Amino acid sequence: MKKNLLIICLSLAVVMMYACSKDDFTESEPEETEQADPDPEIPEDSGDTDDDDLNPNSQSISYENAVLIAFSSNDASVTNPFENNGVTVENDNGHIVITSTVSGSELNYVLSGIIADGSVKIYGEEKFGLVLNGVGITNPNGAAINIQNKKKGTVTLVDKTNNRLIDGSTYTYTDGEDMKATFFSEGNVEIGGNGTLEIRGKNKHGLCTDGALTITGGTINIKEAASDGIHTNDEITISGGTLTIRSVGDGIESESKKVPISITGGDINIITTGEKGHAIKTKYNVEIESTGKIEITTYGAASKGIKPTGDITIRKGDITVNSAGDAIWDTDEQDTSSAAGIKCDGNFLMEDGTLTLLSAGKGGKGINADGTLIINGGTVTVTTTGDQYVYNSSYDTAAKAIKSDGNLTINGGNIKIRTSKTEAEGLESKSTLTITGGEIDIVAYDDAINATTHIQIDGGNIYCNSTTNDAIDSNGTLTVTGGVIVAAGASQPEGGFDCDNSRFTITGGTLIGIGGATSSPTAAYCTQRSLVFNSSTSNIQYIRIESTSGGQEVLTFKLPKTYSSRMTMLFSSPSLAANTGYTIYIGGSISGGTDFHGFYTGATYAKGTSAGTFTTGSATGSVSTVGTSQGGGGR
């Protein structure tokens, strides 16, 4: 019996030792923190909408140099005043072919009426106008409008009219001619006016030109595109109108390598549903300085909201991007490919505007720049709710809110970041991360702010809170010269500030870092005094530091999260005077005043319990320590 009892006791001891050992190395568990808002959700795709009966509402209009084509149920009537002067119009039961040899003047082709099996093809050598005056064309075997003229066509959507173009799922081609969309043109196209145009692209693209596209007005609804909603070989400029696109492939794609997609006005709404169906894509740059709204939702795996091969510049605009797709394994690249709100192979620059991004898929990103990333102003809100995507033991990718492979710089603006799943970081640079100003509010599951080489903070009001890791984590050096920083890391070994025991320089600013540990400032490089306060008291809610003689306040702080075991706080402020004694209080209560995530000014403090005293050194970079440290910052 004694032998059996001994075996049982030894077994229990081994189990307990294993459990303790496992706790020492397990990822930090989330601590009690500020009340978080529920994760936002992207609504499920509601699918395509059926077409109502078309009411063309054709208007009584007059155009100079006009050829009139009025469709009926199975035919068309043609009025051609240039019949003997260089313009021929062939009519095959409503399939119209216009050929113009007129030179020196622009003709206007005015279309009206509805036909269920018809089309318009245009040949010519001069610029021309195409006037849609309440027309509905369905071509079961090809494009509804096919412009083989390589000169510019100006399309007018007549005020108050409703126009509709539908192609067939299969095309009958003419040798030597392209026909890539319901509305196709070999040359540049400009669309304006105040009417409406609906397009369904059942074969490939909705609207395609081998030249450039300019949209200045009108209400354009590309309700269906088997591939891209809009596809061009040259630049795209949108300055007005209302544009709605729903596509399997890209919403808007330009293949130009020299001229950007430029958006200066108009309201744009894009939904893409296919894998790698990017909403706005170009082989060059995207420039947005818009007075209108841009709303994007991508549902497909690895789809991006805005994806240039070059740079993105946002100077003004109200932009919302929701990306719902998961990451995938890209067999061509032999790597993972994530969905993202914005992905640029070049640099990202934001000067002003409002940018709201939600990424809900596994491994999804908010902003992902291969080059540099600079925010000078505006309002940026990024939320990721997706978990980590794992392809195999060697390849995985976590969600990230804002990430750059190059330097990341924030000079101003209001930035709010929320991430909530495994290894999801907030603000990350694979090089140097610099903050000189702005209002920054980050709550991240993993590191709130992370950089590979160096973090430089020269100003701004910064709140960063990590659920399971460090609040601010530099894998290299860390320098703070100004700003107000409240950094809340997870429990030991994670901390508010972590720079892997590399140089940590403080020359200004107010720093409050809490967690289970902290990196200690490098005194020889600092010109501002600091305190490292270690406490084994659990669930501390309030901390007050005041001069022992006279009770002059230097810190009144309500912790944004509490720690069930030990807690370490790094505090640095210009208010810490030389050779001065201070007392640290914990507990008590705070009333009145104003606060920045628990950092109070002008408040009344009711004293709690003294947790220790310290006296600052005479050296400007001296670091005082109260309590026993449990080591530097975490991962």
Secondary structure, DSSP 8 states (H G I E B T S, - for coil): -HHHHHHHHHHHHHHHHHHHHHHHHS------BS-----------------------------TTEEEEEE-SS-EEEE-TTTTTTEEEEEETTEEEEEE---SS-EEEEEEEEESS-EEEEE-SS-EEEEEEEEEEE-TTS-SEEE---S-EEEEE-TT-EEEEE--SS----TT----EEEEESS-EEEEESSEEEEEESSSEEEEESS-EEE-SSEEEEEEESS-SEEESS-EEEEEEEEEEEESS-SEEE--SSS-EEEEEEEEEEEE-STT--SEEESS-EEEEEEEEEEEEE-STT-EEEEESS-EEEEEEEEEEEE----EEETTTTEEE--EEEEESS-EEE-SSEEEEEE-STT-EEEEESS-EEE-SSEEEEEE----EESSSS-EE--EEEEESS-EEE-SSEEEEEE-STT-EEEEESSEEEE-S-EEEEEESS-SEEESSEEEE-S-EEEEEESSS-SEEESSEEEE-SSEEEEE--STT-BSEE-TTS-EEE-SSEEEEEESB-----GGG-SS-EEEEEE--SS--EEEEEETTT--EEEEEE-SB--SS-EEEEEE-TT--TT-EEEEEES-EEESSEEETTEEES-EEE--EEEEEEE--SSTT-EEEES----S---
